[in-house]
Amino acid sequence: MTTDGSRTQRFGRRTYLKGCLGGLGTLSIAGVAAADDVDDQYDTVVDVVEAGADDEGNESITPVLREHVGDDTLLEFPPGRFYMDEQLRLTDFENVGFVGEDATLVPANYYAFDGPQYRLFRLGTSSAPGRDLRFENFDVDQTATDTGIRVISAEVTDGLSVRDVTVRGVHDSGTWGPGLFNVLDPDGAGLVSCFRADDGGAHVDDTPNEGGMWRGPTGIVVNENHHGTLQFSNCRLGGFPDNGLYASNDTGWIHVDGGSYWNSGTASIRLDGTASTVTDAVVVVGENPHDAAGQHAIRLDGGRAELENVTVDVPEPNNDAIRIMNDVERATITETELSLGENPYTGIRINPEAGQTTLEDVAIEIKGSANAVRILGDDADGATLENVRITGDAAGTRNRHAIYCERHDCRFVDLSVEQPGPDSRRGLELRGSDYLVADSEFETTHTPIVVNGATDVTIEHTSGRARTDGNSVRITDDAGSVTLSDNEFPDGVRDDR
């Protein structure tokens, strides 16, 4: 496990255990029965050991699985170790299950794997998907050197249920990461619950497949073939060199419910598609094990996105903690906490062409000289910050203001900004037009509020105190109309117009 596993366990253990000890979660999966009546769901039930599979890990079981797998069939794995040195490929299937009971899958290493060194189970493809797939209760022992494989690649039209899969050991073969999941039918649904790969993966340059892929494995992939609904419930992914959970689909819905994600390359959670949600999750960037150029905790690439009750802990930031990219149509972040260490990187960055963004009941502790919230785009939809609390000893050396805004039509209501750091740390800088600042409190080292060339600004029922130099408010000489009403500004208003 990477060194920050203990941090994610500390933050996320309660939610994680609750979900993994529970049932299928909130998402209803057609065709998938409850765990206590699994056998009744299939016409044929096969005990793989009784069918001839070696349960001591000496001979590959793939030929036995290939002989017995088929429609309306459940393959049961009793306690034991099951060695696999080639993939099981099954397409265009209906109602197939793989269920373990204290069963451990043991993949061959990079050199011993026969055929495509990519997957243990390839269950459905984009051109020949399956329907109603169950895969649950497996440990995967890849602790041997130069071992790592995509445990399951599942592409179905509907009815995907993957539960309680634990991958042990660093993925150090330089091949594809442990999971790929797609639901192809726009009306289809799938659940991936308690899929765990805490130990992450090695950079491809440190594996036998050096130069064979870019960076190395991603933890979980959802690609352009996904058009339905997928829920990832209480999963855990350690540091992978590319991304942790990466959904690159143009359409479809992704829901991340609970779980812990930490120290992956581009982002530990990276989402696209028609709509995505992240709730009750913990995301940590405390280490850069693969020398990535920059790591986001969460990156939102497109569609409509909602984050709720998320904990983002970034003690060693080397990029924005949360970045909202240009193709995002609308973003909402609520009941969320961010903590950033001393390196000067932004807490939440809203890119210039991203759509309307709302932050409500958000707490940000920032220690580095950067914006806690950076709102870019002078020709973009507006933004709303309500009940946002910003604390920490961030300096003003690199970025003076806790909140920087160049968009028009933005509302800042019920803010609490306490920034006592050195080098003239300030609170809020406004550079666009049509602003409301109301019912807020600012206490900063230097001038709390700067109207820098902005116009149509209303500030009301707000207090602003500068701890050292500066005024409560500064209005630059190129600013337009500014209305001040019922405020408490003990350090005065400097109006250079």
N, C-alpha and C positions, 0 to 999 in steps of 0.2 A: 504494500500500500504506500502511496505517496505520503510525505510527511504531514500533509494537511488532512489526511483521513480522520484524525482525531478531532479536528476542528469541525468537520461536517457531521461527525457523529454527535458531537456536543450540541450543535444547533438543531440537527434534524432527527434525532433518534425517536422522539415521541411519535411524530407523524409517521415515520417510516414503519415502526413496529405495528402501529395501529392498522395501517393499510395492508401489510404483509400477513398479518394474522387474520384478516377479514376475508370476505368473499370476493366476488367479481367486481366490486366497486359500483359506481353510479351508472356506468354505461351498460345498457342492455344489449347482449350479443345474441342475435338470432341463431338458433340451432345448437347452442352450447348449454349443456345441462349443468346443474349444480354438481359439486364434487362428489357428493355421496351417492349419486345415481349415474355415474359415468358409464358403467357397463351397459346400462339399459339404452344408451344412446346409439349403440352400434350393433349391426347384425353379427359381426365376427369379432371375437376378443382373443388375442394371441399373447400368451406369455412367451417372451422372446427367448428365455432360457430353455423352457420346455421345447421350443421350436429349434433349438440347436445353437443359440448364441452363447459364446464363452463369457462367463461372468467374472473371470479372474484377470481380464485385461491382457491376455496373451495373444489371442487371434482376433482379427477384425470381424466385427459383427455385421458389416454392411451387406455382405451376400445374403445373410439370413433375413435382414430387414427387407431387402429388395424382393426376396421370394414371397414374403407374406403381406406386404403392405398393399392396400387397395381400397376401393370405395367402401364406406360403411364398416371400416375396420379400425379397431383400437389395438395398438401395440403397447403392452404393459412390460415395464422393466422392473423386475424385483431388485432387492439389494444386491449390489455388486459393482464391479468395474468393467466398463464396456469400451473396448479399444476400437477406434475407427481410423482407417488409413485411406479411405476414399469416400466421396460424397454419396449420399442417397438422394437421387433426383426423382421427383414425382410431380407430374403436371396434370392439369385438367381433371382434378379429382373432386370427389364429393364426400364430405363427412369422414375425416380421417383424424385419428388421435394418437399421440405419443405421451405416455404418462409414466413417470418414474416413481419408485418408492425407495428412498435412500440409494438412488442409482447415480453413479458417476460415469460420465462420458470422458474418455481419455483420447484426445486427438494425437495422431502421429506428429512428429516434428516436421519441420520444413523439408528435410532431405528424404524422409521416409514416406511422405504422403503421396499416394498414387493418383495420377490424373490431375485435374485442375486443383491447384493448391489454394482454393478459395473458401470452400464451405463443407460443413458436415451434412447439413440438411438443406437441400434446395427444393422447397415445397411451393410449387406454382411459379410461373413466369408471367411477364407482362402479356405475352401472346397466348399463353395457355394457363390461366390462373386456376386455382382451386376454389373450393367453397366449403365453409365450416371446417376449420382446422383448430385442433387443440394440441398444445405442446406445453408440458408443465412438469415441475418437480424434478429438475436435473441439476446436479453439480457438474461443472466442466473443469477438469484438472489439466491446465496447460502450464503447470509450474516447471516442466522440463525446459531446458535451454532451447532456444530457437523454435519455440512452439507458440502458435496462435492461429486461430482460424475463425471464419464466420460460422458461428454455431448454427444459426438458422437464418435463412433467406426465405421469407414468406410473402407471397403475392396472391391475394385472394379477392374474390368479388365481394364477399361478405362473410361474417361469422369467424373472425380471428380471435383466438384466446391463447395468449402466451403468459404463463404465470410461474413464478418461483424458479427462475433460472439463475444460477450463480456461477460466474466464471472466475476461477482462481488462478492467479499468476499473471505476470506481465505478458502482454501480447507482443512477443519479440521475434516473430517470424518475418515481419514486413509484408504481410498479406492483409486482406480486407478485415475490418473490425467485426466484432461479435454479432451484430444484428442488423438486418434490413427488413423493414415491414412496410407493405403497401396494401391499401384497400382500394381496388380499382373502380368499383361501382359507386357513383356519387351518393346512392342511397345506402351503401354498405357501411358496416361499422366493425371496429376491432379494438381489443384491449390488450395492452402489454403491461403486466403487473409484476412488480418486484423482480425486474431484470437487473442483475447486479454484475458490474465489472469494476470493482473498486481499484484494482491494481493498474488499470490503464494500459497504455501501449508504448512501445519504443519507437523513436524516429526511424524511418526506413533506412537511413544511412548507418544505423547501428544494428542492422539485421542482415541475415543471409541474402535478402532480396534488395540489397543496396542499389539505388537507382531505378528500381522496378516500379515505383509509384511516387506520387507527390507527397512529401512529408511523412506519410504513414497512415495507419488506420484511424477511422472515425469510430466512436463508440457505437452509436445507433444511427442508421441512415433511413430517411424517408425520401424517396426521390420523385421525379416528375410523373411517375406512373400512379401516384396516389391521388385519388379524387374523392374518397369517402371521408369517414370520420375515424380518427385514431385517438385513443386515450392512453397516455403513459402514466401509470399510477405507481408512485413510491418506488421508482427506479433509482439506481445509484451508478454513477459513472465517474471513475477516476480520471487522471490526466491522459488524454489521447493527443497525439501530435497534430491532428487536423482539427476536428470539432468533437465535442462530447455527444450531445443529441443534436442532429442536424436534419431538419426538414427543409428540403429544397423544392418542394412541390409548388406548382403555380396555382393549383386549385386544391380544394379539400380543406378539412378541418383537423387541427391538432390541439389536443388538450393535455397539458402537463399538470398532473395533480400530485403534489407532494414529492418526496424524494430529495436526493442530494447529488450535486454535480460540481466537480471541481477540477481546476488546473488544466483544462484542455487548451488547445492551440488558439485558433481564431476565436472561438467562443465555446463555453461549456454548455450553453443552450442557444441554438440558432434556429429561428423559425421563419417560414414563409407560408404562402397558401392563401386561400380565401379568408380564413380566420384562424386565430390561435389564442389560447389562453394558457397562462401559467399561474397556478394557485398553490399556496402552502409549500412552496419549494425553498430549498436552501442552495445558494450558489456561492462558491468560494474561489477566489484567485489569491493564493498565498505562496505560490511557487511557479517557476517557469521551467519545468523539467526538460523541455525540448527546444529551448532557446528560440521560442516564437517571437516574431517581430512585434507582436502585440496581442494581448489576450483580453477579450471582453468576457464579463460574466454572462451577460445576455445580449444577444444581437437580434433585433427584429428586422427582417428583410423586406416584408411586404404584407399586403392585405390588412385586415383589421386585427388588432392585437390588444389583449387585456392582461395585465399583471395584477394579482391580488394576493395580499398577505405573503409576499415573497421576502426572504432575507438574503441580502447580497453583502457578503463580507469580503473586502478586498484589502488585506493588509499590505500587499506588495503590488500595487497597481502598475501596469505598463501600457494601459490603454483605457478608454472610457469604460466604466463599469457596465452601464447600459447604453447601447447605441440604437437609435431609432433611424432606420435608413430611409432614403428618399422615396422608395416605392410603398412605404407604409401608408395606407389610406386614412387610418385613424388609430390612435393609441391611447389607452387609458391605464394609468398606474395608480392603484389604491392600496391603502393599508400596508405599505411596504417600507422596509428599513434598509438603508445602505450605510456601510461604514467603509471609509477609504483611508489608507495609510498615507505616509508622507510624500511619496512620489507624486509629482504634479500632473494628475490626470483627472478628467471630468467625471462627475458622478453620473448624471443623465445628460446625454447629448442628443438633441433633436436636429436631424440633418435639414438642409435648406429647403428641400422639396417634400419632406414628410408632411402628412396631413394633420388635421386638428389633433392636438395632444392635450390630455388632461392628467394632472397630477393632483391627487386628493388624499389627504391623510398619509403623507409621506414624510419620513424622518431621514435626514442625511447628516452623518457625522463625517467631516472632511478635515484631514490634517495637512494635505499638500496644497501648494499654491496653484489652484485651478478652480474653475467654476464648479460649484455643486450642481447647478443646472445651466446648460448652455442651449439657448433657443435661437437657432439660425434660420435664415430665409426671410428676406425683405419682400418676397412676393409669394408667401405661403399662407395657408390657413392659420388662424390664431391658435392661442394656447391658453389654458386655464390652470393656475396653481392655487389650490385652496387647502387650507390647513396643512401647509408644508413647514416643517421645522428643520432649520439648518444650524448645526453646532460644530464645534471643533476649533482647533488652533491654526487653521490654514493661514499662511502668510499671503501678503499681497504682492509678492515679488514678481511672479509670472503673470497671473491673472488676478486683478485686484478685487473683482466682484464675486460674491457668492452666487448671484444670479445675473446672467448676461442675456439680454433679449434684444434682437433686432427685427422681430416680426411685428406686424400690425395686429390690432384687435386682440389684445391679451388682457386677462384679468388676473390680478394678484390679490387674493382675499384671505384674511386670517393667517397671514404668514408670521412666523417667529424666527428671526434671523439673529443669531448671536455669534459673532465672529471677532474674537479678541486678539487675533494673531498679529504678528509684527508686519512692518513694511506696508503700512497704509492699507490694510485690508478693509474692503468696503462691502456693502450689502447688495444693492440692486442697481443695474445700469439699464436704462431704456433708450433705444435708438430708433424706434419706429414711430407709429402713430396709433391713436385710439387705445389708450390704456386706462384701466381702473386699478388703483392701489387702495385697498380699504381694510380697515379693522386689523391692522398689522402692527408688529413691533420689531424694530431694528435696533440693535446695539452692536456697533462695530468699532474697530480701531480708528478708522477715518470716516469720511462722509458716508452715511448709510445709504442715501438715495441720490443717484445722479441722473438727471434728465439731459442726455447728451444728444442734442439735435432732434429730440423727439417732439411730437406735437399732439394736440388733443389729449392731454394727460390730466386725469383727475386723481387727486390724492386726498383721501378723507378718513377721519377717525383712525389715524395712524400716528405712532410715536417713533421718533428717530433720535438716537443719542450717539454722538461720536466720543469715544473714550479719550482720545488725545487730540490731534489737530483735526481741522475740517469743520464743516457746518452740518446741520441735520440734513439739509437738501442743497444740492447745487444744480442750477439750471444754466446750461451753456448759452453762449451768445447767439447760436444758430438754432436754438429751440423755438418751437411755436407756442401755441396756447397751453397754459398750465393752470389748473384750478386747484386751490388748496382750501380745505374746509374741515374745521373741527379737529385739527391735528395738535400734537404736542411735539414741538421742535425746539428744545431748549438751547441748541447751538445755532439757531437761526437758519435762514434761507439765503443762500448766495445766488442772486439772480443777475447774470451777466448780459442779459438781453439789452 
